[in-house]
Amino acid sequence: MRLGFNTRVSFPAGEAARGLREGIELFQAAEALGYQSGWAYQRHFDNYLSSPLPFFAAAGQHTSRITLGSAVIPARYQEPVLLAEAAGTTDLLTGGRLQLAFSSGNNTWDAVFGGVATDARTEGQRRLARFLSAVAGDTLHTVTAGSGPTGPVAGTELKVTPHSPGLRDRIWYGSGSIASAENAARQGLRLITGTILHDVPAGDSFPVHQARLIGAYRAVWAGAHDTPPPPVAVAASILPGTTKALRETYAAYDLERRTHGPAASRPQGALNPTMTATLPPGIVMSPVHHGEPDDVITAVLADPGLSAADEVVLFLPPAFGLAENVRLLSDLTGTVAPALGWKPS
């Protein structure tokens, strides 16, 4: 069992520089505690990290072991070749510790980034395929005689540089549905699931459906590849309260999440999301496991989605500050994580 955390690198309005610095301190603290992975979310036009790769390049200079993962980058708004160049550079600077997780994305920001003739998912998958080819070191174009006086000679094969061998095998897909998980398996991508699932049949709880999603991914992988399926990671809210005050704080967070949905736990100045606690049919949010450490252990061990995973990624409440997050990371390693079979790096 591997242990990771997922942060949005959030910050109050006007304090982005401090938020970024504390994000690096969070990765340092997690590495010192023995965490194997750290993940950061990409969110545009808000009080969160919007550009993960330069952040990871910086965090990589202050850490030496912990992996640095994006969870997730919506492919819909990425220029795939430029992203492959940046990813290769970042991976080499961090000693091969980069883990990139993608989603197809949606059309939320078409007014800014520009729309396309196809739907958002189709375009996201097209760009992701182009990125995967580029980051794998494939030839993207062969120069013809008409390349111009400053270009390379005819016949030159253009490939992304710098190329980082092995990075293609560390590309993940952030899946929220069984169909997308199966597609990720066919593409040879690793799987990470988040705290919201889609296309969930009536009567399926989040943990039950998450376990089914993971099972479907592994089944398709087995039929499509000659190698065993790679480790699967799941994001989860696991908040062991080691003091009465912490138990009250975590209970309040759970209540806020159940009453406000994705709008819960936002830093001061963050945008208000349109989705509320009344989720559309077929969409479910993950539970928050909180309370006395022994009770949390019991709940986590009974969660079929978490039991099916190879890596548990602690979802940090976005409004928590550095001290609160470090305390939670520390308490998790001292209580729940060993019961899952985890050992520090």
C-alpha positions as CSV (number, residue, x, y, z in Angstrom):
1,M,0.0,0.0,0.0
2,R,1.3,3.4,-1.0
3,L,0.2,6.6,0.7
4,G,-0.2,10.0,-1.0
5,F,-2.1,13.3,-0.6
6,N,-3.9,15.6,-2.9
7,T,-3.7,19.4,-2.5
8,R,-5.2,22.2,-4.5
9,V,-2.4,24.5,-3.4
10,S,-5.1,26.9,-2.3
11,F,-4.6,30.5,-1.1
12,P,-6.8,33.4,0.1
13,A,-7.3,36.3,-2.3
14,G,-4.1,38.3,-2.8
15,E,-1.8,35.7,-1.2
16,A,-0.8,33.5,-4.1
17,A,2.9,33.7,-3.4
18,R,2.5,32.6,0.2
19,G,0.2,29.8,-1.0
20,L,2.7,28.5,-3.5
21,R,5.6,28.6,-0.9
22,E,3.4,26.7,1.6
23,G,2.5,24.2,-1.1
24,I,6.2,23.4,-1.4
25,E,6.5,23.1,2.4
26,L,3.6,20.7,2.4
27,F,5.5,18.4,0.0
28,Q,8.6,18.6,2.1
29,A,6.6,17.7,5.3
30,A,4.9,14.8,3.5
31,E,8.2,13.4,2.3
32,A,9.6,13.6,5.8
33,L,6.7,11.6,7.1
34,G,7.3,8.9,4.5
35,Y,4.5,9.6,2.0
36,Q,5.2,8.1,-1.3
37,S,3.3,10.6,-3.5
38,G,2.0,14.1,-3.6
39,W,-0.7,15.3,-6.0
40,A,-1.8,18.8,-7.0
41,Y,-5.0,19.8,-8.7
42,Q,-5.2,22.2,-11.7
43,R,-7.9,24.8,-11.5
44,H,-8.1,27.8,-13.8
45,F,-9.1,31.4,-12.9
46,D,-9.5,30.7,-9.2
47,N,-7.6,30.7,-5.8
48,Y,-5.8,27.4,-6.6
49,L,-2.8,26.2,-8.5
50,S,-3.4,26.8,-12.2
51,S,-0.1,25.6,-13.7
52,P,1.2,22.4,-12.0
53,L,4.4,21.8,-14.0
54,P,6.4,24.8,-12.9
55,F,5.2,24.2,-9.4
56,F,6.4,20.6,-9.5
57,A,9.8,21.7,-11.0
58,A,10.2,24.0,-7.9
59,A,8.9,21.4,-5.4
60,G,11.3,18.9,-7.0
61,Q,14.3,21.0,-6.0
62,H,13.2,21.0,-2.4
63,T,12.4,17.2,-2.2
64,S,14.3,14.1,-3.3
65,R,12.0,11.1,-3.1
66,I,8.3,11.8,-3.1
67,T,6.6,11.6,-6.5
68,L,5.0,14.7,-8.0
69,G,1.6,14.1,-9.6
70,S,-1.1,16.2,-11.3
71,A,-4.6,15.1,-10.5
72,V,-5.9,16.1,-12.8
73,I,-5.0,18.2,-15.9
74,P,-8.0,18.6,-18.3
75,A,-6.6,17.8,-21.7
76,R,-9.3,19.8,-23.5
77,Y,-7.4,23.1,-23.0
78,Q,-3.8,21.8,-23.4
79,E,-1.5,22.3,-26.5
80,P,-0.2,18.7,-26.5
81,V,3.3,19.2,-28.0
82,L,4.1,22.2,-25.8
83,L,2.9,20.3,-22.8
84,A,5.0,17.3,-23.7
85,E,8.1,19.6,-23.9
86,A,7.3,21.1,-20.5
87,A,6.6,17.6,-19.0
88,G,9.9,16.2,-20.3
89,T,11.8,19.1,-18.9
90,T,10.1,18.9,-15.5
91,D,10.6,15.1,-15.3
92,L,14.3,15.4,-15.9
93,L,14.7,18.2,-13.4
94,T,12.9,16.2,-10.7
95,G,14.8,12.9,-11.3
96,G,12.0,11.0,-13.0
97,R,9.4,11.7,-10.3
98,L,6.7,13.2,-12.4
99,Q,3.3,11.5,-12.5
100,L,0.7,13.2,-14.8
101,A,-3.0,12.4,-14.5
102,F,-5.4,13.7,-17.1
103,S,-9.1,14.0,-17.7
104,S,-10.8,14.9,-21.0
105,G,-12.1,18.1,-19.6
106,N,-15.3,20.0,-20.5
107,N,-16.3,23.2,-22.3
108,T,-16.4,25.5,-19.2
109,W,-13.8,27.9,-20.4
110,D,-14.4,27.9,-24.2
111,A,-15.0,31.6,-24.1
112,V,-11.4,32.1,-23.0
113,F,-9.5,29.2,-24.6
114,G,-11.7,28.9,-27.7
115,G,-14.3,26.4,-28.8
116,V,-14.0,23.5,-31.1
117,A,-16.3,21.9,-33.7
118,T,-16.5,18.6,-31.8
119,D,-17.6,18.0,-28.2
120,A,-15.3,18.6,-25.3
121,R,-14.6,14.9,-24.6
122,T,-13.7,14.1,-28.2
123,E,-11.4,17.1,-28.4
124,G,-9.8,16.2,-25.0
125,Q,-9.2,12.6,-26.1
126,R,-7.7,13.9,-29.4
127,R,-5.3,16.2,-27.6
128,L,-4.4,13.5,-25.0
129,A,-3.5,11.0,-27.8
130,R,-1.3,13.6,-29.4
131,F,0.4,14.3,-26.1
132,L,1.0,10.6,-25.4
133,S,2.6,10.2,-28.8
134,A,4.8,13.2,-28.2
135,V,5.9,12.2,-24.7
136,A,6.7,8.7,-25.9
137,G,9.3,10.1,-28.3
138,D,7.4,9.4,-31.5
139,T,8.2,11.3,-34.7
140,L,5.7,14.1,-34.9
141,H,6.7,15.4,-38.4
142,T,9.2,14.8,-41.1
143,V,10.7,17.9,-42.6
144,T,10.1,18.4,-46.3
145,A,12.1,20.4,-48.8
146,G,10.0,23.4,-48.3
147,S,10.8,24.0,-44.6
148,G,12.6,27.3,-45.3
149,P,16.2,28.6,-45.1
150,T,16.3,28.6,-41.3
151,G,14.7,25.2,-40.8
152,P,16.4,21.7,-40.7
153,V,17.2,19.8,-43.8
154,A,14.6,17.8,-45.6
155,G,14.1,14.3,-44.1
156,T,14.7,15.4,-40.5
157,E,12.4,13.7,-38.1
158,L,11.0,16.1,-35.4
159,K,10.6,14.7,-31.9
160,V,9.9,16.4,-28.6
161,T,13.1,17.4,-26.7
162,P,14.1,17.0,-24.1
163,H,12.8,13.4,-24.0
164,S,12.5,11.7,-20.6
165,P,12.5,7.9,-21.0
166,G,9.9,6.2,-18.9
167,L,7.6,9.2,-18.5
168,R,5.0,7.7,-20.9
169,D,4.6,4.8,-18.4
170,R,3.8,7.3,-15.7
171,I,0.7,8.9,-17.3
172,W,-2.6,8.4,-15.5
173,Y,-6.2,9.0,-16.2
174,G,-8.5,10.5,-13.6
175,S,-11.6,8.4,-14.1
176,G,-15.0,9.2,-12.8
177,S,-17.0,6.5,-14.6
178,I,-16.6,2.8,-15.6
179,A,-16.6,3.7,-19.3
180,S,-13.7,6.1,-18.9
181,A,-11.8,3.7,-16.7
182,E,-12.1,1.0,-19.3
183,N,-10.9,3.4,-22.0
184,A,-7.9,4.3,-19.9
185,A,-7.0,0.6,-19.6
186,R,-7.2,0.2,-23.4
187,Q,-4.9,3.3,-23.8
188,G,-2.3,1.8,-21.4
189,L,-2.8,4.6,-18.8
190,R,-2.7,4.2,-15.1
191,L,-5.9,4.8,-13.1
192,I,-6.6,7.3,-10.4
193,T,-10.2,8.0,-9.2
194,G,-11.4,11.1,-7.4
195,T,-14.0,12.1,-4.9
196,I,-16.9,12.4,-7.5
197,L,-18.2,9.6,-9.7
198,H,-20.5,9.8,-12.7
199,D,-23.0,7.5,-14.3
200,V,-23.6,5.7,-11.1
201,P,-26.7,3.4,-11.1
202,A,-29.4,4.1,-8.6
203,G,-28.7,2.1,-5.4
204,D,-25.0,2.0,-5.8
205,S,-23.1,3.7,-3.0
206,F,-19.8,5.6,-3.8
207,P,-17.6,2.9,-2.3
208,V,-19.4,0.0,-4.0
209,H,-19.3,1.7,-7.4
210,Q,-15.7,2.7,-7.0
211,A,-14.7,-0.9,-6.4
212,R,-16.7,-1.9,-9.6
213,L,-14.9,0.8,-11.5
214,I,-11.5,-0.5,-10.4
215,G,-12.5,-4.1,-11.2
216,A,-13.6,-3.1,-14.7
217,Y,-10.3,-1.3,-15.3
218,R,-8.3,-4.3,-14.3
219,A,-10.4,-6.7,-16.4
220,V,-10.1,-4.6,-19.6
221,W,-6.3,-4.2,-18.9
222,A,-5.9,-7.9,-18.6
223,G,-7.6,-8.4,-22.0
224,A,-5.7,-5.6,-23.8
225,H,-2.1,-6.0,-22.5
226,D,0.4,-8.8,-21.8
227,T,1.6,-7.1,-18.6
228,P,-0.2,-7.0,-15.2
229,P,-2.3,-3.9,-14.5
230,P,-0.4,-1.0,-12.9
231,P,-1.2,0.2,-9.3
232,V,-4.5,2.0,-8.9
233,A,-4.8,5.1,-6.8
234,V,-7.9,6.5,-5.1
235,A,-8.5,9.9,-3.5
236,A,-10.3,9.7,-0.2
237,S,-11.3,11.9,2.7
238,I,-9.8,10.1,5.8
239,L,-9.7,12.4,8.8
240,P,-8.7,10.7,12.1
241,G,-9.4,13.0,15.0
242,T,-6.7,12.5,17.6
243,T,-8.1,15.3,19.8
244,K,-11.7,16.5,20.6
245,A,-11.1,19.8,18.9
246,L,-9.9,18.0,15.7
247,R,-12.9,15.6,15.8
248,E,-15.2,18.7,15.9
249,T,-13.3,20.3,13.1
250,Y,-13.6,17.3,10.9
251,A,-17.2,16.7,11.7
252,A,-17.9,20.3,10.7
253,Y,-16.1,19.8,7.4
254,D,-18.2,16.6,6.7
255,L,-21.4,18.5,7.5
256,E,-20.4,21.4,5.2
257,R,-19.6,18.9,2.4
258,R,-22.9,17.2,2.8
259,T,-24.8,20.4,2.8
260,H,-22.8,22.4,0.3
261,G,-21.4,19.7,-2.0
262,P,-18.4,20.8,-4.1
263,A,-18.8,24.4,-2.8
264,A,-17.6,23.2,0.7
265,S,-14.2,24.2,2.1
266,R,-13.1,27.0,-0.2
267,P,-10.4,29.6,0.5
268,Q,-11.4,33.2,0.9
269,G,-12.1,34.7,-2.5
270,A,-12.6,31.5,-4.4
271,L,-15.2,31.2,-7.0
272,N,-18.7,29.8,-6.2
273,P,-19.3,26.6,-8.2
274,T,-22.6,26.0,-9.8
275,M,-22.9,22.4,-8.4
276,T,-24.5,22.1,-5.0
277,A,-25.1,19.3,-2.6
278,T,-28.2,18.4,-4.7
279,L,-26.2,16.5,-7.3
280,P,-27.6,15.6,-10.7
281,P,-28.8,12.0,-11.1
282,G,-26.0,9.5,-11.5
283,I,-23.4,11.7,-9.7
284,V,-22.2,10.8,-6.2
285,M,-19.6,12.2,-3.8
286,S,-17.2,10.2,-1.7
287,P,-17.9,9.8,2.1
288,V,-15.8,11.5,4.7
289,H,-14.3,9.0,7.2
290,H,-13.8,11.0,10.4
291,G,-14.0,10.5,14.1
292,E,-12.0,8.6,16.7
293,P,-9.0,6.9,15.0
294,D,-10.2,3.4,15.8
295,D,-13.6,4.2,14.3
296,V,-12.0,5.6,11.2
297,I,-9.8,2.5,10.8
298,T,-12.9,0.3,11.0
299,A,-14.7,2.4,8.4
300,V,-11.8,2.5,6.0
301,L,-11.2,-1.2,6.2
302,A,-14.9,-1.8,5.4
303,D,-14.8,0.5,2.3
304,P,-14.7,-1.7,-0.8
305,G,-13.3,1.1,-3.0
306,L,-10.4,1.8,-0.7
307,S,-9.8,-2.0,-0.2
308,A,-9.5,-2.4,-4.0
309,A,-6.8,0.3,-4.3
310,D,-3.0,0.0,-4.3
311,E,-2.5,3.7,-3.3
312,V,-4.7,5.8,-1.0
313,V,-4.4,9.5,-1.7
314,L,-5.6,11.7,1.2
315,F,-7.8,14.5,-0.2
316,L,-6.9,17.6,1.9
317,P,-9.8,20.0,2.5
318,P,-9.1,23.1,0.3
319,A,-9.7,25.6,3.0
320,F,-7.2,24.0,5.4
321,G,-3.9,25.9,6.0
322,L,-0.4,24.5,6.1
323,A,-0.4,23.7,9.8
324,E,-3.8,22.0,9.6
325,N,-2.7,19.9,6.6
326,V,0.6,18.9,8.2
327,R,-1.2,17.8,11.3
328,L,-3.6,15.7,9.3
329,L,-0.8,14.1,7.3
330,S,1.0,13.3,10.5
331,D,-2.0,11.9,12.3
332,L,-2.9,9.7,9.3
333,T,0.5,8.1,9.3
334,G,0.3,7.5,13.0
335,T,-3.1,5.9,13.2
336,V,-5.0,4.7,10.1
337,A,-2.2,4.1,7.5
338,P,-0.4,1.3,9.4
339,A,-3.7,-0.6,9.7
340,L,-3.8,-0.5,5.8
341,G,-0.5,-2.2,5.6
342,W,1.4,1.0,4.8
343,K,5.0,1.6,5.6
344,P,6.8,4.9,5.2
345,S,9.4,5.3,2.5
